């Protein structure tokens, strides 16, 4: 019985997302650089994510999920303390890269370990409930820790990062008590590694039905990455939230998202996975489209509805990918999907930021909403035409 893995995974999710720096990281970075410098750090972060996402997924499948998580929390501990005591901008940037590599080793690996643990116990139908719990914890943790971190920052700017390092160390200890699932394990070799990397793409496109699901996931997922990483923060400012209001609002937003995460399994009992993805995508598109009309009230509501829809979308996507992927390729496939989702953001981040400076984030958000809506509706409108021509 691998039920213990599930309880440990809950604790690991909290430790990994104990973001005491949530509301203060910009202020901390400004101690070392200016906004342009922060842009460079963010570019280094995203590029590192993209370059290491697939290799770390393949490593997790070949060396074991437990070993991958162990390395992840080691890097998380080292990177956090490097950031807390960084003497200059260069060390600060290196610490971000170290944390990013640790993040990609964690990304997908915990999900794969959970699914394989349930599958070994022939209990994989409970995965939607478990991943909903993981998502809730991953959202509640930064909300609570972020509130505490704001007060810690007033005492000493490096305290939030020190405490994150401490929680990463706690996570490392917890990883030692995990049991590696014995499903489809592989022996590491370079030939296996190259083959494994290819399989990440193959699993996402292995038949027409799965290819369509992957395209739907990416259509919505790419837009959500742009919103989550940059646009939502811009919109919070343009909706005229004050700095102190925005800090509290983000904490509440994370808590609400954590609560809504619990509804994923209930929704999946009512509608199919594909319909749930489509519905969340439509809701996300509408929340973008109304942005130019929004002030602090409607803007706050749109951000909240989008965040709640996003967590349900992410949970459903995780379930679909895990269900349709062979265990020995699971972490690689999840990492491949995450990489594909992040590439458009890395390419367009500077361009979108420049447009937001010129035209406002509200206008850019509305255009993104229209694009997303058209991309979702176009395949539906095309099917009758294709059928009539057969």
VOVEXMAR-174507 format. One record per residue (C-alpha): x, y, z; residue number from 1. Coordinates in nm, 3 decimals. Each point is the difference from the previous one (the first is absolute). Layout:
BEGIN
<<X,Y,Z>,NUM> ...
END
This chain:
BEGIN
<<0.000,0.000,0.000>,1> <<0.144,0.335,-0.108>,2> <<-0.258,0.222,0.172>,3> <<0.285,0.146,0.207>,4> <<0.141,0.153,-0.320>,5> <<-0.319,0.203,-0.040>,6> <<0.022,0.152,0.349>,7> <<0.368,0.076,-0.049>,8> <<-0.084,0.160,-0.337>,9> <<-0.241,0.236,0.177>,10> <<0.277,0.109,0.235>,11> <<0.246,0.038,-0.290>,12> <<-0.249,0.218,-0.189>,13> <<-0.020,0.233,0.301>,14> <<0.379,0.014,0.042>,15> <<0.061,0.065,-0.370>,16> <<-0.254,0.282,-0.006>,17> <<0.090,0.165,0.330>,18> <<0.057,0.328,-0.182>,19> <<0.064,0.239,0.289>,20> <<0.133,0.240,-0.266>,21> <<-0.331,0.014,-0.193>,22> <<-0.081,0.364,0.072>,23> <<0.353,0.137,0.041>,24> <<0.222,-0.156,-0.267>,25> <<-0.007,0.309,-0.224>,26> <<0.108,0.223,0.288>,27> <<0.281,-0.244,0.082>,28> <<0.122,-0.015,-0.361>,29> <<0.000,0.382,-0.012>,30> <<0.264,-0.004,0.274>,31> <<0.234,-0.146,-0.265>,32> <<-0.124,0.146,-0.329>,33> <<-0.275,0.195,-0.179>,34> <<-0.306,-0.112,-0.197>,35> <<0.211,-0.071,-0.309>,36> <<0.220,-0.225,0.212>,37> <<-0.307,-0.179,0.132>,38> <<-0.100,-0.057,-0.363>,39> <<0.336,-0.167,-0.064>,40> <<-0.042,-0.221,0.307>,41> <<-0.348,-0.104,-0.117>,42> <<0.138,-0.078,-0.346>,43> <<0.270,-0.219,0.156>,44> <<-0.270,-0.173,0.205>,45> <<-0.227,-0.081,-0.296>,46> <<0.287,-0.107,-0.228>,47> <<0.128,-0.234,0.272>,48> <<-0.348,-0.148,0.038>,49> <<-0.024,-0.064,-0.374>,50> <<0.349,-0.146,-0.043>,51> <<-0.021,-0.234,0.300>,52> <<-0.368,-0.102,0.000>,53> <<0.029,-0.306,-0.225>,54> <<0.346,-0.119,0.115>,55> <<-0.108,0.007,0.365>,56> <<-0.320,-0.186,-0.085>,57> <<0.199,-0.273,-0.176>,58> <<0.237,-0.017,0.298>,59> <<-0.298,-0.050,0.232>,60> <<-0.128,-0.290,-0.211>,61> <<0.342,-0.163,-0.031>,62> <<0.164,0.067,0.338>,63> <<-0.322,-0.018,0.200>,64> <<-0.252,0.255,0.118>,65> <<0.125,-0.014,0.358>,66> <<0.358,0.080,-0.104>,67> <<-0.121,0.283,-0.222>,68> <<-0.202,0.152,0.285>,69> <<0.298,-0.034,0.232>,70> <<0.221,0.199,-0.239>,71> <<-0.281,0.253,-0.045>,72> <<-0.025,0.076,0.372>,73> <<0.380,0.009,0.036>,74> <<0.017,0.265,-0.272>,75> <<-0.299,0.179,0.154>,76> <<0.181,0.021,0.333>,77> <<0.329,0.115,-0.154>,78> <<-0.167,0.252,-0.234>,79> <<-0.211,0.155,0.277>,80> <<0.297,0.057,0.231>,81> <<0.209,0.131,-0.293>,82> <<-0.276,0.251,-0.069>,83> <<-0.033,0.097,0.366>,84> <<0.371,0.079,0.030>,85> <<0.077,0.108,-0.360>,86> <<0.280,0.261,0.007>,87> <<-0.077,0.134,-0.348>,88> <<-0.218,-0.017,-0.310>,89> <<0.197,-0.288,-0.158>,90> <<-0.042,-0.230,0.299>,91> <<-0.366,0.096,0.020>,92> <<-0.047,-0.103,-0.363>,93> <<0.187,-0.327,0.055>,94> <<-0.223,-0.076,0.298>,95> <<-0.307,0.046,-0.221>,96> <<0.145,-0.243,-0.256>,97> <<0.073,-0.256,0.273>,98> <<-0.357,0.032,0.128>,99> <<-0.135,-0.031,-0.356>,100> <<0.187,-0.329,-0.057>,101> <<-0.131,-0.125,0.333>,102> <<-0.348,0.103,-0.110>,103> <<0.017,-0.195,-0.327>,104> <<0.118,-0.310,0.187>,105> <<-0.313,0.035,0.215>,106> <<-0.229,0.094,-0.290>,107> <<-0.192,-0.306,-0.115>,108> <<0.204,-0.235,0.219>,109> <<-0.226,0.022,0.304>,110> <<-0.308,-0.045,-0.220>,111> <<0.158,-0.306,-0.167>,112> <<0.097,-0.150,0.337>,113> <<-0.353,0.051,0.135>,114> <<-0.165,-0.154,-0.305>,115> <<0.237,-0.298,-0.005>,116> <<-0.051,-0.053,0.374>,117> <<-0.376,-0.008,-0.048>,118> <<0.033,-0.218,-0.310>,119> <<0.215,-0.254,0.185>,120> <<-0.276,-0.021,0.261>,121> <<-0.259,-0.020,-0.284>,122> <<-0.154,0.320,0.130>,123> <<0.074,0.245,-0.284>,124> <<-0.365,0.106,-0.031>,125> <<0.060,0.209,0.314>,126> <<0.271,0.204,-0.173>,127> <<-0.229,0.300,-0.080>,128> <<-0.082,0.033,0.371>,129> <<0.364,-0.033,0.107>,130> <<0.131,0.248,-0.260>,131> <<-0.276,0.242,0.105>,132> <<0.128,-0.025,0.358>,133> <<0.357,0.060,-0.122>,134> <<-0.114,0.308,-0.194>,135> <<-0.188,0.133,0.302>,136> <<0.304,-0.040,0.223>,137> <<0.225,0.154,-0.267>,138> <<-0.224,0.308,-0.006>,139> <<-0.075,0.032,0.371>,140> <<0.368,-0.034,0.096>,141> <<0.121,0.316,-0.182>,142> <<-0.307,0.193,0.114>,143> <<0.072,-0.069,0.367>,144> <<0.378,0.019,-0.027>,145> <<-0.016,0.316,-0.212>,146> <<-0.194,0.183,0.271>,147> <<0.256,-0.105,0.262>,148> <<0.288,0.086,-0.234>,149> <<-0.111,0.361,-0.029>,150> <<0.049,0.051,0.373>,151> <<0.328,-0.194,-0.003>,152> <<0.130,0.230,-0.275>,153> <<-0.053,0.299,0.228>,154> <<0.224,-0.165,0.260>,155> <<0.268,-0.099,-0.251>,156> <<-0.026,-0.019,-0.384>,157> <<0.171,-0.340,-0.019>,158> <<-0.224,-0.175,0.257>,159> <<-0.272,-0.110,-0.249>,160> <<0.264,-0.174,-0.213>,161> <<0.169,-0.159,0.301>,162> <<-0.332,-0.145,0.112>,163> <<-0.069,-0.134,-0.347>,164> <<0.337,-0.173,0.014>,165> <<-0.093,-0.153,0.336>,166> <<-0.323,-0.141,-0.142>,167> <<0.190,-0.139,-0.299>,168> <<0.223,-0.181,0.248>,169> <<-0.309,-0.139,0.173>,170> <<-0.120,-0.121,-0.340>,171> <<0.334,-0.171,-0.064>,172> <<-0.035,-0.194,0.326>,173> <<-0.356,-0.102,-0.093>,174> <<0.113,-0.129,-0.343>,175> <<0.214,-0.261,0.178>,176> <<-0.318,-0.168,0.122>,177> <<-0.151,-0.040,-0.348>,178> <<-0.025,-0.344,-0.161>,179> <<0.085,-0.017,-0.370>,180> <<-0.291,-0.162,-0.193>,181> <<0.105,-0.318,-0.181>,182> <<-0.191,0.070,-0.321>,183> <<0.190,-0.005,-0.330>,184> <<0.336,0.098,0.151>,185> <<0.288,0.038,-0.248>,186> <<0.377,-0.024,0.029>,187> <<0.189,0.319,-0.083>,188> <<0.214,0.011,-0.314>,189> <<0.066,0.275,-0.254>,190> <<-0.188,-0.189,-0.271>,191> <<-0.297,-0.037,0.235>,192> <<0.026,0.371,0.086>,193> <<-0.018,0.108,-0.368>,194> <<-0.286,-0.242,-0.064>,195> <<-0.178,0.120,0.314>,196> <<0.019,0.362,-0.113>,197> <<-0.160,-0.086,-0.336>,198> <<-0.278,-0.187,0.176>,199> <<-0.104,0.318,0.181>,200> <<-0.119,0.138,-0.335>,201> <<-0.129,-0.334,-0.126>,202> <<-0.227,-0.051,0.301>,203> <<-0.165,0.338,-0.060>,204> <<-0.067,-0.071,-0.369>,205> <<-0.031,-0.380,-0.025>,206> <<-0.350,0.005,-0.155>,207> <<-0.244,0.255,-0.138>,208> <<-0.215,0.014,0.313>,209> <<0.296,0.065,0.231>,210> <<0.148,0.252,-0.247>,211> <<-0.329,0.195,0.009>,212> <<0.002,-0.006,0.380>,213> <<0.360,0.119,0.007>,214> <<-0.079,0.287,-0.238>,215> <<-0.297,0.100,0.218>,216> <<0.219,-0.012,0.312>,217> <<0.267,0.214,-0.165>,218> <<-0.249,0.247,-0.149>,219> <<-0.131,0.088,0.347>,220> <<0.320,-0.075,0.192>,221> <<0.222,0.239,-0.199>,222> <<-0.237,0.292,0.064>,223> <<-0.018,-0.085,0.370>,224> <<0.380,-0.004,0.030>,225> <<0.018,0.351,-0.148>,226> <<-0.268,0.116,0.243>,227> <<0.144,-0.175,0.304>,228> <<0.360,0.106,-0.052>,229> <<-0.056,0.362,-0.099>,230> <<-0.335,0.132,-0.117>,231> <<-0.201,-0.061,0.320>,232> <<0.245,0.210,0.200>,233> <<-0.020,0.282,-0.254>,234> <<-0.380,-0.015,0.010>,235> <<-0.003,0.016,0.379>,236> <<0.176,0.336,-0.025>,237> <<-0.222,0.127,-0.282>,238> <<-0.313,-0.100,0.192>,239> <<0.124,0.261,0.251>,240> <<0.078,-0.226,0.292>,241> <<0.229,0.168,0.252>,242> <<0.322,-0.189,0.085>,243> <<-0.123,-0.106,0.344>,244> <<-0.339,-0.103,-0.145>,245> <<0.167,-0.202,-0.274>,246> <<0.209,-0.200,0.248>,247> <<-0.309,-0.101,0.195>,248> <<-0.197,-0.060,-0.322>,249> <<0.257,-0.247,-0.139>,250> <<-0.003,-0.193,0.329>,251> <<-0.381,-0.021,-0.012>,252> <<0.016,-0.098,-0.368>,253> <<0.230,-0.293,0.078>,254> <<-0.229,-0.115,0.281>,255> <<-0.310,0.015,-0.222>,256> <<0.184,-0.192,-0.275>,257> <<0.097,-0.262,0.257>,258> <<-0.364,-0.044,0.096>,259> <<-0.116,-0.024,-0.362>,260> <<0.263,-0.262,-0.070>,261> <<-0.208,-0.239,0.208>,262> <<-0.287,0.021,-0.249>,263> <<0.200,-0.156,-0.287>,264> <<-0.095,-0.361,0.073>,265> <<-0.366,0.101,0.047>,266> <<-0.007,0.179,-0.336>,267> <<0.160,-0.302,-0.168>,268> <<-0.291,-0.212,0.118>,269> <<-0.243,0.236,-0.174>,270> <<0.179,0.077,-0.329>,271> <<0.276,-0.162,-0.204>,272> <<0.362,0.108,0.036>,273> <<0.004,0.165,-0.343>,274> <<-0.322,0.193,0.066>,275> <<0.134,0.120,0.335>,276> <<0.318,0.125,-0.169>,277> <<-0.208,0.178,-0.263>,278> <<-0.231,0.162,0.257>,279> <<0.289,0.127,0.213>,280> <<0.160,0.138,-0.316>,281> <<-0.316,0.191,-0.094>,282> <<-0.024,0.145,0.353>,283> <<0.366,0.105,-0.011>,284> <<-0.054,0.169,-0.337>,285> <<-0.300,0.197,0.131>,286> <<0.195,0.120,0.307>,287> <<0.264,0.141,-0.236>,288> <<-0.249,0.162,-0.237>,289> <<-0.172,0.205,0.274>,290> <<0.332,0.146,0.123>,291> <<-0.028,0.342,-0.177>,292> <<-0.336,0.057,0.174>,293> <<0.123,-0.100,0.345>,294> <<0.084,0.206,0.303>,295> <<0.106,-0.129,0.338>,296> <<-0.323,-0.199,0.062>,297> <<-0.059,-0.161,-0.341>,298> <<0.377,-0.035,-0.045>,299> <<0.033,-0.182,0.332>,300> <<-0.290,-0.229,-0.092>,301> <<0.150,-0.077,-0.343>,302> <<0.338,-0.087,0.152>,303> <<-0.166,-0.221,0.261>,304> <<-0.220,-0.184,-0.251>,305> <<0.299,-0.051,-0.230>,306> <<0.213,-0.137,0.285>,307> <<-0.275,-0.243,0.106>,308> <<-0.048,-0.116,-0.361>,309> <<0.376,-0.035,-0.043>,310> <<0.045,-0.241,0.290>,311> <<-0.284,-0.221,-0.127>,312> <<0.154,0.008,-0.349>,313> <<0.344,-0.096,0.134>,314> <<-0.139,-0.286,0.211>,315> <<-0.201,-0.136,-0.292>,316> <<0.297,0.029,-0.236>,317> <<0.220,-0.186,0.247>,318> <<-0.255,-0.280,0.024>,319> <<-0.029,-0.030,-0.379>,320> <<0.374,-0.011,-0.062>,321> <<0.065,-0.251,0.278>,322> <<-0.289,-0.223,-0.107>,323> <<0.116,-0.014,-0.362>,324> <<0.373,-0.045,0.067>,325> <<0.194,-0.318,0.067>,326> <<0.155,0.000,0.348>,327> <<0.358,-0.028,-0.123>,328> <<-0.042,0.321,-0.203>,329> <<-0.223,0.189,0.244>,330> <<0.237,0.262,0.145>,331> <<0.161,0.058,-0.342>,332> <<-0.338,0.059,-0.162>,333> <<-0.115,0.244,0.269>,334> <<0.329,0.188,-0.029>,335> <<-0.033,0.011,-0.380>,336> <<-0.348,0.148,0.030>,337> <<0.119,0.259,0.253>,338> <<0.285,0.099,-0.230>,339> <<-0.231,0.040,-0.300>,340> <<-0.231,0.214,0.216>,341> <<0.284,0.233,0.105>,342> <<0.173,0.056,-0.335>,343> <<-0.251,0.258,-0.135>,344> <<0.033,0.201,0.323>,345> <<0.380,0.004,-0.024>,346> <<-0.020,0.120,-0.361>,347> <<-0.273,0.260,0.053>,348> <<0.056,0.131,0.354>,349> <<0.199,0.309,-0.100>,350> <<-0.233,0.072,-0.294>,351> <<-0.314,-0.028,0.214>,352> <<0.158,0.217,0.269>,353> <<0.083,0.267,-0.258>,354> <<-0.355,-0.007,-0.138>,355> <<-0.139,0.029,0.353>,356> <<0.219,0.310,0.051>,357> <<-0.134,0.150,-0.323>,358> <<-0.367,-0.098,0.004>,359> <<-0.066,-0.124,0.361>,360> <<-0.026,-0.351,0.140>,361> <<-0.380,0.018,-0.015>,362> <<0.004,0.031,-0.379>,363> <<0.255,-0.281,-0.040>,364> <<-0.209,-0.222,0.227>,365> <<-0.315,0.063,-0.205>,366> <<0.182,-0.091,-0.323>,367> <<0.134,-0.319,0.158>,368> <<-0.354,-0.085,0.109>,369> <<-0.135,0.045,-0.352>,370> <<0.283,-0.212,-0.146>,371> <<-0.064,-0.277,0.255>,372> <<-0.375,0.007,-0.066>,373> <<0.051,-0.027,-0.377>,374> <<0.250,-0.285,0.039>,375> <<-0.247,-0.192,0.216>,376> <<-0.306,0.061,-0.218>,377> <<0.163,-0.042,-0.345>,378> <<0.040,-0.382,0.019>,379> <<-0.368,-0.033,0.094>,380> <<-0.113,0.218,-0.292>,381> <<0.228,-0.187,-0.239>,382> <<-0.137,-0.349,0.075>,383> <<-0.340,0.041,-0.174>,384> <<0.179,0.137,-0.308>,385> <<0.240,-0.297,-0.003>,386> <<-0.288,-0.243,0.041>,387> <<-0.193,0.154,-0.291>,388> <<0.303,-0.041,-0.227>,389> <<0.055,-0.368,0.073>,390> 
END
